[in-house]
Amino acid sequence: MRRTFRTVAAGVVCSAALAALTAVPAQAQAEAQPQAEAQPQAPAQAPAQRHRAPHWEPKDTGASGVRFRGLSAVGRDTAWVAGTGGTVLRTTDGGSSWRDVSPPGAGGLQFRDVEAFDARRAVVLAIGEGEASRVYRTDDGGATWTESFRNSDARAFYDCLTFFDHRHGLAVSDPVDGRFRILSTADGGRSWTVLPADGMPAALDGEAGFAASGQCLVASGPSDVWLATGGGAHARVLHSRDRGRTWAAADTPLPAGDPAEGVFALAFRDRTHGLAVGGDYRPGRSSPRAAARTADAGRTWRPSAAPPPAYRSGVAWLPHSRTTALAVGPTGTDLTADGGRTWRTVDTGSYDTVDCAPGPTCWAAGEQGRVARLER
């Protein structure tokens, strides 16, 4: 989207840990020492013997001047982040150390999305008008990169990318000639093709995507993909069942009607159940109805009964969980334990994006080089 704004553990984790997380009061855990939690109905224990509640544990990236909006969690040890100044970092030791694997000559680019297949293979997206929108791929952990796409249309502005598997993926641009433009790859991001626009509904006046967390375009399964929008009269989610060739649009109850409002991030735990978060990204602006949920693949969206208290830019389901997810934003992290019906703030640290790996492990990233891993 063309505006200044653009310049999570789970899985097989025990149910006791999830219950502990829902009980954590809102606090700036990312900025302070985590509090210990005594076992219920047990005698008081020494602090060293107590079980800590799950919490974000910051990892020193050494990149305090970078804002990371691109994040790909591969596992407990491996994660990739991408951000301002053409920066791409990778860790393979759980965040104890980070290697700068930025593509050469990319210092003037703004990376907003990264999709990693493992510790060696990854694809990153740079956003912006015209040639600023680019895609790079590495097969050797970032030692070398190949520029596989450079946008040559001044009217296009790419926001997000997603992959169905190691070969098939899509990237989305803000509307061109009144429709969102979809870019497709069938070889893992080595080459890209613009898909025909005849299966895409007309965009609303002012409608675009938000390059806020790499989650405005998300896939689930071999062929389903969803696109989040904002800036128009309605905050919408578009759904394709055929890898981006035809789309259907649905209105959501999230804030709309202003260029700064809309759906900023999506997460689907399967092809039916999904979450949407967003609001108004401007500091100090209220964001009522900042979350919604669907149980019919995005045909209809219901507002959360108790949504996050403010704008949220990232969301992720905890692996293998049918009910638990995390949402993040500049003013905190919220957790739902009932599939998005209600949310509770569990941390007040600032993060822009969140991602979980099947491991199971969740990571978050954001401004001032902030990266954290969910620990317990």
Secondary structure in CASP SS format (residue, H / E / C, confidence):
PFRMAT SS
TARGET T0000
AUTHOR 0000-0000-0000
METHOD secondary structure of the structure
MODEL  1
M C 1.00
R C 1.00
R C 1.00
T H 1.00
F H 1.00
R H 1.00
T C 1.00
V C 1.00
A C 1.00
A C 1.00
G C 1.00
V C 1.00
V C 1.00
C C 1.00
S H 1.00
A H 1.00
A H 1.00
L H 1.00
A H 1.00
A H 1.00
L H 1.00
T H 1.00
A H 1.00
V C 1.00
P C 1.00
A C 1.00
Q C 1.00
A C 1.00
Q C 1.00
A C 1.00
E C 1.00
A C 1.00
Q C 1.00
P C 1.00
Q C 1.00
A E 1.00
E E 1.00
A C 1.00
Q C 1.00
P C 1.00
Q C 1.00
A C 1.00
P C 1.00
A C 1.00
Q C 1.00
A C 1.00
P H 1.00
A H 1.00
Q H 1.00
R C 1.00
H E 1.00
R E 1.00
A C 1.00
P C 1.00
H E 1.00
W E 1.00
E E 1.00
P E 1.00
K E 1.00
D C 1.00
T C 1.00
G C 1.00
A C 1.00
S C 1.00
G C 1.00
V C 1.00
R C 1.00
F E 1.00
R E 1.00
G E 1.00
L E 1.00
S E 1.00
A E 1.00
V C 1.00
G C 1.00
R C 1.00
D C 1.00
T C 1.00
A E 1.00
W E 1.00
V E 1.00
A E 1.00
G E 1.00
T H 1.00
G H 1.00
G H 1.00
T E 1.00
V E 1.00
L E 1.00
R E 1.00
T E 1.00
T C 1.00
D C 1.00
G C 1.00
G C 1.00
S C 1.00
S C 1.00
W C 1.00
R E 1.00
D E 1.00
V C 1.00
S C 1.00
P C 1.00
P C 1.00
G C 1.00
A C 1.00
G C 1.00
G C 1.00
L C 1.00
Q E 1.00
F E 1.00
R E 1.00
D E 1.00
V E 1.00
E E 1.00
A E 1.00
F C 1.00
D C 1.00
A C 1.00
R C 1.00
R C 1.00
A E 1.00
V E 1.00
V E 1.00
L E 1.00
A E 1.00
I E 1.00
G E 1.00
E E 1.00
G H 1.00
E H 1.00
A H 1.00
S C 1.00
R E 1.00
V E 1.00
Y E 1.00
R E 1.00
T E 1.00
D C 1.00
D C 1.00
G C 1.00
G C 1.00
A C 1.00
T C 1.00
W C 1.00
T E 1.00
E E 1.00
S E 1.00
F E 1.00
R E 1.00
N C 1.00
S C 1.00
D C 1.00
A C 1.00
R C 1.00
A C 1.00
F E 1.00
Y E 1.00
D E 1.00
C E 1.00
L E 1.00
T E 1.00
F E 1.00
F C 1.00
D C 1.00
H C 1.00
R C 1.00
H C 1.00
G E 1.00
L E 1.00
A E 1.00
V E 1.00
S E 1.00
D E 1.00
P E 1.00
V E 1.00
D C 1.00
G C 1.00
R E 1.00
F E 1.00
R E 1.00
I E 1.00
L E 1.00
S E 1.00
T E 1.00
A C 1.00
D C 1.00
G C 1.00
G C 1.00
R C 1.00
S C 1.00
W C 1.00
T E 1.00
V E 1.00
L C 1.00
P C 1.00
A C 1.00
D C 1.00
G C 1.00
M C 1.00
P C 1.00
A C 1.00
A C 1.00
L C 1.00
D C 1.00
G C 1.00
E C 1.00
A E 1.00
G C 1.00
F C 1.00
A C 1.00
A C 1.00
S C 1.00
G C 1.00
Q C 1.00
C C 1.00
L E 1.00
V E 1.00
A E 1.00
S E 1.00
G C 1.00
P C 1.00
S C 1.00
D E 1.00
V E 1.00
W E 1.00
L E 1.00
A E 1.00
T C 1.00
G E 1.00
G C 1.00
G C 1.00
A C 1.00
H C 1.00
A C 1.00
R E 1.00
V E 1.00
L E 1.00
H E 1.00
S E 1.00
R C 1.00
D C 1.00
R C 1.00
G C 1.00
R C 1.00
T C 1.00
W C 1.00
A E 1.00
A E 1.00
A E 1.00
D E 1.00
T C 1.00
P C 1.00
L C 1.00
P C 1.00
A C 1.00
G C 1.00
D C 1.00
P C 1.00
A C 1.00
E E 1.00
G E 1.00
V E 1.00
F E 1.00
A E 1.00
L E 1.00
A E 1.00
F E 1.00
R C 1.00
D C 1.00
R C 1.00
T C 1.00
H C 1.00
G E 1.00
L E 1.00
A E 1.00
V E 1.00
G E 1.00
G E 1.00
D E 1.00
Y C 1.00
R C 1.00
P C 1.00
G C 1.00
R C 1.00
S C 1.00
S C 1.00
P C 1.00
R C 1.00
A C 1.00
A E 1.00
A E 1.00
R E 1.00
T E 1.00
A C 1.00
D C 1.00
A C 1.00
G C 1.00
R C 1.00
T C 1.00
W C 1.00
R E 1.00
P E 1.00
S C 1.00
A C 1.00
A E 1.00
P C 1.00
P C 1.00
P C 1.00
A C 1.00
Y C 1.00
R C 1.00
S C 1.00
G E 1.00
V E 1.00
A E 1.00
W E 1.00
L C 1.00
P C 1.00
H C 1.00
S C 1.00
R C 1.00
T C 1.00
T C 1.00
A E 1.00
L E 1.00
A E 1.00
V E 1.00
G E 1.00
P C 1.00
T C 1.00
G E 1.00
T E 1.00
D E 1.00
L E 1.00
T E 1.00
A C 1.00
D C 1.00
G C 1.00
G C 1.00
R C 1.00
T E 1.00
W C 1.00
R E 1.00
T E 1.00
V E 1.00
D E 1.00
T C 1.00
G C 1.00
S C 1.00
Y C 1.00
D C 1.00
T E 1.00
V E 1.00
D E 1.00
C E 1.00
A E 1.00
P C 1.00
G C 1.00
P C 1.00
T E 1.00
C E 1.00
W E 1.00
A E 1.00
A E 1.00
G C 1.00
E C 1.00
Q C 1.00
G C 1.00
R C 1.00
V E 1.00
A E 1.00
R E 1.00
L E 1.00
E E 1.00
R C 1.00
END
